[in-house]
Structures are given as C-alpha cells and as structure tokens.
Amino acid sequence: MDIIVFLVIGGVIGWVASILIGTNAQMGLIANIVVGIVGSMLGFWLAPKLGIASDGQVMHYAIAVGGAVLLILVLKVLKVFK
C-alpha cells in the first residue's frame, strides 16, 4: 500500500509542477510520476545546500514541487519538453 501512496503523491507533485511550467499537455501519467519522484529527490538534496529548512508538511510539499519544477526546466533546456 505504501508504494501506491508513493506513486500517487509523486504523480500529483509532477502534475502540479507541469502545470506551473506549462508542459502539462506534453506530459503523461508516467512522466508526471517520474518527474515528481526524481524532482522531489532533487529538491530535498538541494534545499539544505541553499539553507532552506524543511520544517512542516507544507514546506515539504513546496520543496518537492520546487525540485520538480527545476527538473522540468532542466529537461526543457535539454529539449526533452518544448
């Protein structure tokens, strides 16, 4: 059951990030999940290096979405998404 919750939350985070960047129409379910999970890991790796504390549930989601947004921007530079 934990893996299903993990995938759903990753998908929602990837979906929110794709809406913020404007790539929602180009990304499918699998891409949203992958971007959400990998972007979250990127965000939580980068946040302490930037001095951003992850106190509280809202901040956790903000860091996760921020990492996913950053990942989508990098993928746009690499021409994966238009």
N, C-alpha and C positions, 0 to 999 in steps of 0.2 A: 504494500500500500504506500510506503514511503516513496518509492520510485515514481509512482503515478503523481503524487503531490509534487515531487521534484520537477517532473516534466511539465506539469500544468503551470507551476509558478515560473519556470524558465520560459515557457511559451508566452505567458502574459507579459513578462518583462521584455522579451524580444518584440512582441507586438506593440507595446507602448513605445518602445524606442523607435520602431519603424514608423509609427505614426508621427512622432516628433520630428523625424528626419525627412519624412515624405517618401519613403520607399515601401510603404505598406502594400501597394498594388503589385509590387515586384516580388515580394517575399511570400512564401507559402508557410504552412504549418511547421514543417521540418526546419526550414531556415529560421523561423521565429524561435523555435526551441533551442537550436544550436547557438544562435546569436545571443539569446537570453542567458544561457548557461555559461558560454565562454566569455561573454561580456561581463557577467556578474563576477566571474573569477578575475578578470582583468581589473574591474573596479575595486574589488577588495584587495587586490595586490597593490594597486596604485594609490589608493586612498591614504594609507599610513605614510607613504613616502611623500605625499603632499601635505601631511599634517592634518588630515581630515579624520576626525574621530567618528566611529560608527556606533554612537550611543543611541539606543532606541530603535524601535521597529521601523518607524518612518524613515529614519536615516539609512537603515539597511536597504530598504527598497530604493531610496534615492541614489545610493551608491551603485546598486545593481543596475538600475536604469541608466545611470551616467556611464557606467562601463560599457553597457550595450550600445549606447549612442556613440561612444568613442570608437567601438569596434565597427559599427556601420560606417562611420566617417572614414576610417582607415580602408574599409572594403570599397567605398566609393572612390577613394583616391587610386586604389589598385584596379579600378574599372570592373569590379565584380557586380556592383549595382550602378545603375545610371541615375 
